[in-house]
Amino acid sequence: MTAPAERRAGSALAPFQYPAFRSIWTANLFSNIGSMIQSVAAAWLMTDLTQSHVLVALIQASATIPILLLGVLAGAIADNFDRRRVMLLAQTGMLLVSAVLAALAYAGWINPYVLLALTLMVGMGTALNGPAWQASVRLQVGREDLPQAISLNSISFNLARSVGPALGGMLLSIWSVSLAFALNAISYIGMIVVLMRWKPGAPPPQRQPILASIRVGVVFCWSSAPIRKVLLRGLCFGLGVAGFQALMPTVVRGMLHGTEIDYGLMLGAFGIGSIVTALWVSKARRRFGSENVVTVATIAFALALLSISAAQNLPHAMASAFLGGAGFVSAMTSLNVAMQLRSPEAILGRCLSIYQAVTFGGMAFGAWLWGSLADMAGQPFALRTAAAWTAATLALRILAPMPTREEGRIDSVEEPQGHAKLASN
C-alpha cells in the first residue's frame, strides 16, 4: 500500500501516510524508550560500582564503540543480505543480551567489567542493525519524503530520550536496575513483530564477497568529494558531542550532587530540545542551506558545553541540556540527510555504515578522551576543553563546507517497488 496520491509531498508529517513507515516508526519509538531506560540504568549503576570517570564514560560510549569497530562490516552485510532479516537478527540478539543483563542484575552478579561487556554486546546489535535500518527508510517512503522521514526518525529517538530517562530514573528510585533492563528486553518484541509482518518487496540483493563489498563502499566514499566533507564534519562534531553525553552522569552526581531522577530530567531536557528542533530543521535546511544549519548547531552545542561546565543547580544544567539537544539534532540530521541523498541505493548500507563508523567513532574516542581529562583535571575543565574543540570545528565551514543542494546528489536511483507494503497478517 502506498501513500494517498492527494497528500502533499515534502510536508513534515507526510511519511506517516505510508503504512510501513507508521508501523516501524511506532515500534521503534517503544524500542528506543526501552534502550534509553537501560542506558540510564547502566550509567547510574556504573557510578555505584566505580569512581572511575573513564569507565562511566565508556558505558555511555558502549553503543558507539561497536559501530566504530563493526559498522563497515555491518554495512556490507546490509547490502548483501535481506535488510529486514538483518534487522530481525539484530533485534533478537539485543533482546537476549538485555534479558541476560536483567537476570544477572537481579541476582547481584554484576561488576563494572561484566556490565561493560554486556552493554558492549547490546552495542554490537545496534551496530549490526543501524545500516540496515537506515538504508530501509527508502523502502518505506517515497524519495521526495526521505528527508522528512529521517527527521521523524530523529524525533522518535529524541522522544524516547525525553521519556525514557525520566522513566528510568523513576524505576531506579522505586525498584532496581534489573527491572529497567527487563523492560528494555521486552521493548524489542514490538519491533520484531512488525518486521516479521513487513514485506517490502525489494529486489534481492546482488551478493558479493564481504571484503570486496567493503572495498567498493570505501572507494566510492573516498572518491566522492561531497561525501568526504560530510564524513569529516561528522567525525569532528562527534568528537565534541561526546564531551556532553559521556560526562553527564558524573556531572549530575559529582558537580550537582543529584539523584538518578535528576539524571533522568537532564537527559529528558536534552531530548525535548532535540524534538522541538527536529520539527522545523528540514524547513530550515531548505531555506538557509545545510552549511548554515550545521554552523548554528555547532555554536549552540559549544555554548551548551560551556554552560554546563559552570552549572551549580539543576535548572541551569537542564537549560544547558536543552540547548545541547537542539544543536545535536540539527547537525546530526543534516549530516545524515546529506549522506543519504549522495549514496547510490546498491551501496547505501555501506555508505551509511562508513558515515556511522566515522561519526560514532569520533564519539567513542571523545568519550575516552574527555573522561580521561576529567579524571586528570576535573569535569569543568574537560567540558570547557570539549567546548573549545567544538568551536574550533567552525573552521571547517571554510576548509570542508557542507555540499551544496545539488552537489553530488544521486537522483537516478530507481524507486523501489512495494516500498510501503505490509503483510495483512
N, C-alpha and C positions, 0 to 999 in steps of 0.2 A: 504494500500500500504506500503510495506516495502522498506528499502533502497536497492539499487542495490547490487547484490552479488559481483561485481568486486571492490567495494570501499574498501579501506584499513582500517580495523577496528582499532580503537585506535588512529587514526590521529586526530589532533587538531580540524579540521572542519568536521569530519565525521558525527556528529549528524545532520548537516544541510541537509544531504541527506535523512532524514526522513521527509516526508511532514508535519506530525503533529507537529514535533518539530520546523520546519521552521515557520509555521504559528503562533504557540503560542509564539515563541521567538520574532517574529516581532511585534505582537500585544502587548506583554509585554514590549518591548522597548518603544513604544509610551506611554503606560500607566505609565511606570517608569519616563519618561520625564515629564509627567503631574504632577506626585507626587512630583518630585524634584522642579518644578516650584512653586507648592503650599507650599512646605516645606520652600523654600526661602522666599516667600511672608509672610507666617505666622511668621517665626522667625524675619524678619525685622519689620513687623507690631508690634510684641510684644515689640521690642526695642523702638518703638514710643509711645506705650501705658504705659510702666512702666520702671522704673530704676532698678528693681529687677533682679539680675543675676539668682536667683533661678527660677523665672517664665520664663525667656528666656531659661534657661536650660531645664525646663520641657516641653516647646514647642518642643525643639529638641528631647526630650525623649518620646513625645506623641505617637510615633509609636512603642515604645518598652515596655512601661508600660503595655498596654493591653496584650502583648504577655506574660509578666510575670504572669499576673492575670488570663488570659483566655486560654493561649496556650495549656495546657494539656487537657482541655475540648475540645478545637478545634481539637486536635489530635484524641481524641476518636470519635468525630463526623466524621472526615475524614475516619476513619477505619470502621465506622458503616453505612455510607451512601455513595451514589454515589459521588465520589470526584469531578466530573465535575459539578454536581448540587450544591455542596457546594461552589465551586468557583464562579459559576454564582450568587448565593445568595449574597456572599460577595462583588463581584464586583458591583452588582446592588445597594447594600446598600451604598457603598462608593460613587457611583455616586450621589445618592440622598443627602447625607450629604454634599458633596462638592458643590452641587447646592445651598443648603440652605446657606452655608457659603458665597458663591458668592453673593447671594441676600442680606444677612444681611450686608456684607461689602459695597455693592453698596449703600445701604440705610443709612449707617453710624451708624448702631446699634450694633457695635462690641465694647466690653470692654475686658480686659485681661482674665476674667473668662469665658465669652462666647466663646472667641477664643480658650482657652484651652479645654473647654468642647467639642467643635465641632472637634477639631483636635484629641482629645482622641477617639471620636466616629469613625473617619476615621481609627485610630489605631486599634479599635476593629474589623473593617472589615479586616484589614491587619492580625490581629491575627487569625481570622477565615479562611482566605484564605491561609495563609502560609503553614500549614501542608499538606493540600490537594494538593496545587500546587507543593510542593517539592516532595511529595510521587508520584505524577502523572508523574514525569520525567521518571520513569521506564516503564510507559505505552507509552511513546513517542519514546524511542530509545532502541536499544539492550543493554544488560547488559555490553558488552565489551566497549561500548561507554558512559557508565554512568559517569565516572569521567570527560570526555571531555564535556559532556552536562552540568554538574554542573559548570565547568569553563566558558562555553559560557553563561550560565545564569548570572554568576557573571559579565561577560563582558557587558551583556545587562544592568544590573543595573548600572555599572560604566560608560558606555557610556552615560546613562541618567544623571548620576552625573556630567559628564563633560559638556553636552549640556544644561541640564535643568537649572542649576544655572545661566549660562550666559543669557539664555532667560528670566529667572525670573527677573534678575537684570535689563535687558533692559525694560521689561514690567513695572516694578515698576517705572523706571525713566521717561517713556513716557506716562503711563496711571495710573493704580492704582492696588491695591491688588485684587480688585473684578474681574478684567479680568484674573489674574493669577488663581484664584480659579475656575472661569468658564471654563478655558481651561483644568484644571485638571478633572473637571466633564465630559467634552467631551471626554477626553483621555480614559475613561473606555469603551466607546462604542465599539471600535475595539476588545478588548478582549472579551467582551460579545458576539459579533457576532461570533468570532472564536470558542468560547466554545460551542455555540449553534450548530455549524456545526460539531464539533468533535464527532466522535463515536468510543471511544477507544476499545470497545468490551471486556472489562474486565469482569470477572465473578462477579455476585452480591455479595456484602459483607455479611458475616455471622454476623448478628446483635447480640449484647449482651447488657445488661443494661449498661448505660453510666458509672456509678460508678465502676461496675465490669470491664469494659473495661479499665478504667483509672488504676485500680489496677494492671491488667495484664501488662500494659506498664511499670508502675513504678517498679514492681517486676523484670521484665526482665532487665531493665536498671540497677537496683541496684545489681542484681546478676551477671552481666557481668563486669568483671574487666576491659577489654579494654574500654567499654563504660563509666564506671565510670571515667577513666582517661581523656577521651575526654571531658566529662561534666565539670570536674574540670578545665581543661585547658581553656575551653570556658568561664566559669564564671570569672576566674581571668583575662583573656585577655580582656573580655568585660568591666570589671570594669575600666581598664586603658584606653581603647579606648574612653570611654565616656568623658574623660578629654579634648580631642581634639575636638570632634564633638559638645559637648554641649556648649563649651565656644567660638567656632569660631565666632558667630555673635558679641559677646561683645569684642572679640579681634580686629575685624575689626573696630567696631565703637569706642571703648574706647582706645585701645592701638595704633592703626594705624590712627584713625580719618578718616576712609574711608567711602565710599558710598555703596549703595546697589549693584552697579556694581562691586566694589572691592570685596564684599562678594561673588558675583557670580563667579568671577575669582578665588577666593580662593577655593571654592567648585569644580570648574572646574579642577583646578590643582590636587586636591585630586583624582578626578575621572580619570584623564589622567594617574596618577601614578598607579591606580588600573588596568586600561585597559592594559597598557604596561606590567605589571607584570602577569596578568591573562593569557596572550597569551603563556607564557612559564612555568607557575608554575606547570602544570601537568607533563611536561617533567622533571622538577627539582625534583619533588617528586619521580618519578621513578628512577632517577639517584642517588639522595642523601638521600632519605627517608624522611618521614613526620616530624620526630623529628628535623632534621637539618633545614628543611624549616621553621618550626614554630619558632625555635630558632632565626634564622636570621631575620624573620619577627618581632619578639618581640624586638630585638635590634634596628631594623630600626624604629619601632614606638616610642620607648623610646627616641631615638635621635631626632625624629620629634617633640615630645613634648618639649624637652629641647630647640630645635632650635627656635620654635615659641614663647617660653616664652621670648626670647631675641630679637624678631623681631622688627625692627624700621621702616621698609618700606615694601611696597607690594611685590616686587620681592623676598625678603628674606622670607616673610611669604608664598608665593606661592611655593618656593622651599621646605619649610618645609612640606607644604600640599602634595606636590608630593611624598615626601618620606613617609609620613604617609599613603597615599593611597596604595603605594606599599606594605608596611608592613601589612596593614589591609587586603587586598585581599589575600595575601599569607597565612596568618594564618587562616582566616575565611573559605576559600575554602578548605584548608587541613583538618580542623576540620569537615566540612560538609561531605566531601568525606569519611572520617574515620567513621562517624556516619552512613551514608547510606549503606556502604559495610558491616556493622556489625549488621544490623537490619533486621529481617525477614519481608517479604512482608506483611504478615497478620497483623502485628502491626507496620508497617513502619510509618504511620501517628502519632501514639502515641510516638514512639521513637524520631521522628524528632521534635515533639511539645515539648517534655521534654528538648531536646537539645536547642531549641529556647527559652523556658521559662527560662532556666538556664543562657544561654549566654546573651540574651537580658535583662533578669532581672538584670544581672550584669551591663549592660549598663545603665539601668534605675536608679539603685541605684547610680551608678557612676555619672550620670548627676546631681542628687540631691546633692551628696557629694561634687563634685568639684565646683558646683555652689554655695553651701553654703560656702565653703572655700574661693572662690573668693570674696564673699560678705564680709567676715571677714578680709581677709589678702591680697586681690588683685589678679588679674588674673595671673601675672607671678608666684607668689608663688603656686597657685593652679596647674598650668601647670607643674611646676617643681616637685611638690609632686606626681602628676599623673605619671610623667616620672620615679620617684624613685620606685613607686609601680610596674609599668610595668617592669622595670629592675629586681626588686626583684622576679618576677614570673619566671625568668630563673632558679630558684632553682627547679622548677617542672620538669625540664629536668632529674633530679635525683630522685625526690620524686614521680613523676607521669609521667613517659615517655610516649610519644605517642605510640600507638600499632604498633608493627612491621607489615610488609606487610601481613603476613598470620595469625596473632594473632586475634582470634575471628571472622575471616571473614566468612560471610554467603555466600556459593556458591551453595547451594542446592535449591535455590528459583526457582520455575517453571517459565519459560519465559512466560509472558502474551501474549495471542493471540490478533492479530489485534492491536498491540501497536502503530502503526503509521497510522491508517486508519482515513481518513477524509471523511465526507459525501460529495457527489458530489454536493449537493445543500445546 
